[in-house]
Amino acid sequence: MPGTVIVGTQWGDEGKGKLTDLLTKQMQVVVRYQGGHNAGHTIVVDGESFALQLVPSGILYPWVTPVIGNGVVVDPAVLVAEVDGLEARGIDCSRLRVSGNAHLIMPYHAELDRLTERKLGKNSLGTTKRGIGPAYADKAARVGLRVQDLLDPKIFREKLEIVLKEKNLVLAKIFNRLPLSADDIADLYLGELRTRLEPMIADSVGLVHDALESGGNVLFEGAQATFLDLDHGTYPFVTSSNPVAGGALTGAGVGPMHIQRVVGVAKAYVTRVGAGPFPTELLDETGDALVDRGHEYGTNTGRRRRPGWFDAVMLRQAVRLNSLTELAVTKLDVLDAFDTLKVCVAYEADGQRYSHPPYHQSVLHKVTPVYEELPGWNTDLTGATTLADLPQAACDYLDFLAEACGVPVGLVGVGPGREQFVQFSDQTPQSSDPGGGWEEDDGFVGPGILVL
């Protein structure tokens, strides 16, 4: 059975975790394919909130095997703490598997991340300072330590001693910091952390292909989003990996023929964390209202997100970059209180109009958004249980977004709850329960509108 990829289409925080949680009903394996613990997914179940960092969202379903793929960078202490937190709340994590090829975030990665951001001052990139970028840099430089190295203490120590010589020189000569101890790091990683992780370490590529080749359903879950992609995002204000749908291929070890469905997740407006260009950013009371109504603060960091109107120019590019088959529009209920809504349909700069983002960063930084205005609905959508509960203005807004971006809307969020959705589709989903098949009320996401 071909796989499904879920990808963020903006700058992250679109609600991918909730969508993953919904679609996981029909999956046997859910794979996180890139990123680290710098991206959080929040899922609300029966009023209880679960903030996941490294563990795939499928952990909440007992029939799913959650997999942390080879494209992820893993801080073992963070992973162990997250597992402990979930198990303390009654979530069984014994099914969790971690790729032996995933790279480890080491103490010097986080230290260098913090010190570099501080040194850059006003020119900082706005990283989470958790060592993600430095870990990926070491991976590319071929000096990284991998999860599988935990299983061979001798190799682990040899690799650590080689790389730490260079890191300690940087810490001492550039940042005037004391050297880190290889023995202390080895004792930490090869002690309890190794003991806890060893049962989880697996051949993730083999595991995923076994599921696909036996007819199982596999969901590939990205962190961050399209415009934080290292190659295609607003560089250098990006992450250090490839969140686009193509990243699922390298980050999980599958070929393109295994992917049939790519669901792009977008908020009904836009937010961004950290520095970088943002054409539709709102620095006024309207922006403050979006932040307040949408509770726009980072799951992991608590940082206030920058708000703005929906940007169809970005979405058209996201459609191109990811081969999206459908859109999931989240947080529509946040717009309930606005009399008028705006959608950016083009950019203008130096007398030229752009329907897609200009490739040159100097142009992108000075574009002016061209807006279309639509009426709001001034109706509380959070109680919607059928399509008839949605006001016409809300449906018109969704239709406008779909037309402007060129792909159908398949999902619309109207509240934070796990089960807040309404089916709107004439199509019959392919059978596949938790084993098997979707029931009528299971929330099929197809070319119609599904309210969640």
Salt bridges, closest charged atoms under 4 A:
ASP13 OD2 - ARG305 NE 3.21
GLU14 OE1 - LYS16 NZ 2.93
ASP21 OD2 - ARG418 NE 2.80
GLU48 OE2 - ARG89 NH2 2.92
ASP84 OD1 - ARG196 NH2 2.62
GLU111 OE1 - ARG114 NH2 2.73
ASP138 OD2 - HIS109 NE2 2.80
ASP138 OD1 - LYS167 NZ 2.81
ASP149 OD1 - LYS159 NZ 3.15
ASP183 OD1 - ARG157 NH1 3.79
ASP187 OD1 - ARG157 NH2 3.46
GLU198 OE1 - ARG194 NE 4.00
GLU213 OE2 - HIS209 ND1 3.54
GLU221 OE2 - HIS41 ND1 2.58
GLU281 OE1 - ARG306 NH2 2.84
ASP288 OD1 - ARG304 NH2 2.74
GLU296 OE1 - LYS267 NZ 2.68
GLU296 OE1 - ARG305 NH1 2.76
GLU296 OE2 - LYS331 NZ 2.99
GLU326 OE2 - ARG261 NH2 3.15
GLU348 OE2 - ARG353 NH1 3.69
ASP350 OD2 - LYS366 NZ 2.82
GLU419 OE1 - LYS25 NZ 3.95
